[in-house]
Amino acid sequence: MATAEKTSKGLSPDTLKEFLREMLLIRRFEEKVEERFRAGELPGFLHVAIGQEAVAVGVCRALEDDDIIASTHRAHGHTLAKGTHPNALMAELYGKVEGCSRGYGGSMHLYDVENGNMGANAVVGGGLPAIVGAALAYKLRGEPRVALAFFGDGATNIGTFHEALNLAQLWKVPAVFVCENNHYAESTPAHQQLPIEDLTKRAEAFGMTAMTVDGQDVEVVYRTALEATSHAREGRGPVFLLAETFRLTGHYIGDPQVYRPKEEIRELRRTQDPLDRLRATLDVPDDEWDAMEREIAELVDGSVEFAKNGTDPEPQDALKNIYAE
């Protein structure tokens, strides 16, 4: 994936339009998923990443095809950006056999090994230890691959975060830890759960290389992620990448967000929408934008039809793929 066309001044306009299209796909896909969830068609809880699309696209575009990721309970954007087709993802959300996890995962536990996605995780920070293990395997095998974990700011408070970073730095494994700092641990604002403002200090405590990026600027995210993955791939040790981003919606669909001032959301939507920022930078004309919208709408609507026409699993399938020690 790390083949974006560059010019002397940065990424080419055509490449940035590809990024914009991917971000728009994630946005419209999640809006459609919210619509279908509210209509009662999707089971379980649902968490969307509206506002955080630039992190997913910028980071995943910096990865090579055989690199892997581990995601969070807010995984749709990462999954699409890593290469899963919308049909397979939507079918998974509908619990169909044609889903990327054969209907076993749903929104919070989906995975797509063929596309290098080692799984969403309902456990906060649950993907971090697995990524360290995968990165260690790459190092021992001498494979030039990178394992990357996405997680939120709240996950930096848990034990497995510190254990994972400690071992990763000790063993100098090719891992990248991407903290999507949206300033809320579910419903708890940062000032109530973090004793420090600069989360890179938590990685620096282990002697780890740390980088900070504006998570609403997809080109900057891509450039920084490419630097981070190159650092890890070249055997120089793991990297902590702090992406300052904003969640333009609630923690989950139906979240009343009583913990958050309403004016804050309005202001963030006006000033920090990553799609608006990139479209303005590229000066995309209305007719070109409308054509892109139509293409994405057709793709997303098609994924819903694909999912609805999918195959329901057999009841006895619930007993498959179960492991107990």
C-alpha positions in Angstrom: 0.0 0.0 0.0 3.0 2.3 0.5 3.1 3.3 -3.1 1.4 6.7 -3.1 2.6 9.0 -5.9 4.6 11.9 -4.8 5.6 15.2 -6.3 8.5 17.5 -5.2 6.0 19.3 -2.9 4.3 16.2 -1.5 1.7 13.8 -2.6 0.1 14.3 -6.0 -3.4 15.7 -6.2 -4.5 12.4 -7.8 -3.2 10.5 -4.8 -4.8 12.8 -2.4 -8.1 12.4 -4.2 -7.8 8.7 -3.7 -7.3 9.3 0.0 -10.4 11.6 -0.1 -12.4 8.9 -1.8 -11.4 6.3 0.8 -12.3 8.7 3.6 -15.7 9.4 2.0 -16.3 5.7 1.7 -15.7 5.1 5.4 -17.9 8.1 6.3 -20.8 7.1 4.1 -20.5 3.4 5.1 -20.7 4.3 8.8 -23.6 6.6 8.2 -25.4 3.8 6.4 -24.5 1.4 9.2 -25.9 3.8 11.8 -29.1 4.1 9.7 -29.6 0.4 9.5 -28.7 -0.1 13.2 -31.4 2.4 14.2 -33.8 0.6 11.9 -33.3 -2.6 14.0 -31.5 -4.6 11.3 -28.1 -5.0 13.1 -27.5 -6.8 16.4 -25.3 -5.8 19.3 -23.6 -2.5 20.0 -22.2 -0.2 17.3 -19.3 2.2 17.5 -18.5 4.5 14.6 -15.4 6.5 13.9 -16.9 9.5 12.2 -14.3 12.3 12.3 -11.3 9.9 12.6 -11.2 8.7 9.0 -7.9 10.5 8.2 -6.0 8.3 10.8 -7.3 5.1 9.3 -6.6 6.0 5.7 -3.3 7.7 6.3 -1.9 5.0 8.5 -3.1 2.0 6.4 -1.8 3.7 3.2 1.6 3.7 4.7 1.6 -0.1 5.3 2.8 -2.8 2.9 0.4 -5.5 1.8 1.8 -8.1 4.2 1.9 -5.9 7.2 -0.8 -6.5 9.8 -3.0 -4.5 12.1 -5.1 -5.1 15.2 -8.0 -2.8 15.7 -10.4 -1.6 18.5 -14.1 -1.8 19.1 -14.3 1.1 16.6 -13.0 -0.9 13.7 -15.0 -0.3 10.5 -12.7 2.5 9.2 -9.5 0.5 9.8 -11.0 -2.5 8.2 -12.0 -0.7 5.0 -8.7 1.1 4.8 -6.8 -2.1 5.1 -8.5 -3.5 2.0 -11.7 -5.4 3.1 -14.5 -4.9 0.5 -17.6 -3.1 1.8 -19.7 -6.1 0.8 -17.7 -8.4 3.1 -17.8 -5.9 6.0 -21.5 -5.2 5.7 -22.3 -8.9 5.5 -20.3 -9.4 8.7 -22.3 -6.7 10.5 -25.5 -8.5 9.4 -24.1 -11.8 10.7 -23.9 -13.5 7.3 -21.7 -16.3 6.2 -20.3 -14.1 3.4 -19.0 -11.7 6.1 -15.2 -11.2 6.5 -15.4 -13.3 9.7 -18.1 -15.7 8.4 -20.6 -13.9 10.6 -18.8 -14.9 13.8 -17.4 -11.5 14.7 -19.9 -8.7 14.1 -18.9 -5.1 14.6 -16.8 -5.5 17.7 -14.9 -8.7 16.9 -14.5 -8.7 13.2 -11.3 -9.8 11.5 -10.0 -10.4 8.0 -6.8 -12.3 8.1 -6.4 -12.4 4.3 -6.2 -8.6 4.3 -3.9 -8.4 7.3 -6.5 -7.5 9.9 -5.9 -9.6 13.0 -9.1 -8.5 14.6 -11.2 -5.9 16.3 -11.4 -6.2 20.1 -14.1 -5.4 22.6 -11.4 -5.4 25.3 -9.8 -1.9 25.5 -6.2 -2.3 24.3 -6.7 -6.0 23.7 -4.8 -6.0 20.4 -1.6 -4.6 21.8 -0.1 -7.9 23.3 -1.0 -9.8 20.1 0.8 -7.2 17.9 3.9 -7.5 20.0 3.8 -11.3 19.6 3.4 -11.0 15.8 6.2 -8.4 15.6 8.5 -10.7 17.6 7.7 -13.5 15.1 8.7 -11.3 12.2 11.9 -10.4 13.9 12.8 -14.0 14.7 12.0 -15.0 11.1 13.9 -12.1 9.6 10.8 -10.9 7.7 10.7 -7.2 6.8 7.1 -6.9 8.1 5.5 -4.5 10.5 2.7 -5.2 13.1 0.6 -2.2 14.0 -2.0 -1.7 16.8 -4.7 0.9 16.9 -6.0 2.0 20.3 -7.5 5.0 22.1 -6.1 7.4 24.7 -8.1 5.5 27.4 -6.1 2.3 26.6 -2.9 4.0 27.7 -4.1 3.7 31.3 -4.4 -0.1 31.3 -1.7 -2.6 32.3 -1.4 -4.4 28.9 -0.5 -1.1 27.3 2.6 -0.7 29.5 3.4 -4.4 29.4 3.2 -4.4 25.6 5.3 -1.3 25.1 7.9 -2.5 27.7 8.4 -5.9 25.9 8.3 -4.3 22.4 11.1 -1.9 23.3 13.1 -4.5 25.2 13.1 -6.9 22.3 13.3 -4.1 19.6 10.4 -5.6 17.6 9.0 -4.1 14.4 5.8 -2.8 15.9 4.0 0.5 15.6 1.5 1.6 18.3 -1.0 4.1 16.9 -2.9 6.0 19.7 -6.0 7.6 18.3 -6.3 10.4 20.9 -9.9 11.6 20.6 -9.7 13.0 24.1 -12.5 10.8 25.5 -12.1 7.4 27.1 -15.6 6.3 26.2 -17.5 9.0 28.2 -14.7 10.3 30.4 -12.9 13.4 29.2 -9.1 13.4 29.2 -8.7 15.8 32.1 -10.6 13.3 34.3 -8.5 10.2 33.4 -5.1 11.3 32.3 -2.6 12.9 34.7 -0.5 14.2 31.8 -1.4 16.0 28.5 1.4 14.7 26.3 0.9 10.9 25.9 4.2 10.5 24.1 5.8 10.7 27.5 4.3 7.3 28.3 6.2 5.7 25.4 9.4 7.8 26.1 9.4 6.3 29.6 10.4 3.0 27.9 13.0 4.7 25.7 10.7 4.3 22.7 10.7 6.6 19.7 7.5 8.7 19.7 5.9 10.9 17.1 2.9 13.2 17.2 0.7 14.1 14.2 -2.5 16.1 13.4 -4.9 13.2 12.9 -7.3 15.4 10.9 -4.7 15.9 8.1 -4.5 12.7 6.1 -1.4 13.7 4.2 0.5 14.5 7.4 -0.7 11.3 8.9 0.5 9.3 5.9 3.9 10.9 5.9 4.4 10.4 9.6 3.1 6.8 9.5 5.4 6.0 6.6 8.3 7.3 8.7 7.2 5.3 11.7 6.8 2.0 9.7 10.1 2.5 8.0 11.8 3.0 11.4 10.3 -0.3 12.6 10.8 -2.2 9.4 14.5 -1.3 9.3 15.1 -2.9 12.7 15.5 0.3 14.7 12.8 -0.6 17.2 9.1 0.1 17.8 7.4 3.4 17.4 4.6 5.1 19.3 2.5 7.3 17.0 0.2 9.7 18.7 -2.6 11.0 16.4 -4.5 13.9 17.8 -8.0 13.4 16.4 -11.7 14.1 17.1 -14.7 11.8 17.4 -17.6 13.8 15.8 -20.2 11.5 17.3 -21.0 9.6 20.5 -19.1 6.7 21.9 -21.8 4.4 20.6 -24.9 4.7 18.5 -27.5 6.1 20.8 -25.0 7.7 23.2 -26.8 10.9 24.6 -23.3 12.5 25.1 -24.4 14.2 28.3 -20.7 14.4 29.3 -20.0 16.7 26.3 -21.0 20.3 25.6 -23.3 20.4 22.5 -21.4 23.5 21.3 -18.2 21.5 21.3 -19.6 19.0 18.8 -20.9 21.8 16.6 -17.6 23.6 16.6 -15.6 20.4 15.9 -17.9 19.5 12.9 -17.4 23.0 11.6 -13.6 23.2 11.9 -12.2 19.7 12.3 -13.9 17.5 9.8 -11.0 15.8 7.9 -13.1 15.4 4.7 -13.9 19.1 4.6 -10.3 20.0 5.2 -8.9 17.8 2.4 -11.7 18.8 0.0 -10.9 22.4 0.6 -7.2 21.9 0.2 -7.7 20.1 -3.2 -10.4 22.6 -4.2 -12.5 19.8 -5.6 -15.3 21.2 -7.8 -18.9 20.5 -7.0 -19.5 18.3 -10.1 -16.5 16.1 -9.3 -17.5 15.8 -5.7 -21.1 14.9 -6.6 -19.8 12.2 -8.9 -17.7 10.8 -6.1 -20.7 10.9 -3.8 -22.8 9.0 -6.3 -20.2 6.3 -6.8 -19.8 5.8 -3.1 -23.5 5.8 -2.4 -24.0 3.1 -5.1 -21.2 1.0 -3.5 -22.6 1.4 0.0 -26.2 0.7 -1.0 -24.9 -2.3 -2.9 -23.2 -3.7 0.2 -26.5 -3.5 2.1 -28.3 -5.5 -0.6 -25.4 -8.0 -0.7 -25.6 -8.4 3.1 -29.4 -8.8 3.2 -29.2 -11.4 0.5 -26.5 -13.3 2.3 -26.6 -16.7 4.0 -27.6 -17.0 7.6 -25.3 -19.4 9.5 -26.7 -22.8 10.7 -27.5 -23.0 14.4 -24.9 -25.8 14.9 -22.2 -23.5 13.5 -22.2 -21.7 16.9 -20.2 -24.7 18.2 -17.5 -24.4 15.6 -14.2 -22.7 16.0 -14.3 -22.9 19.8 -11.2 -23.5 21.8 -11.0 -24.1 25.5 -7.8 -24.9 27.4 
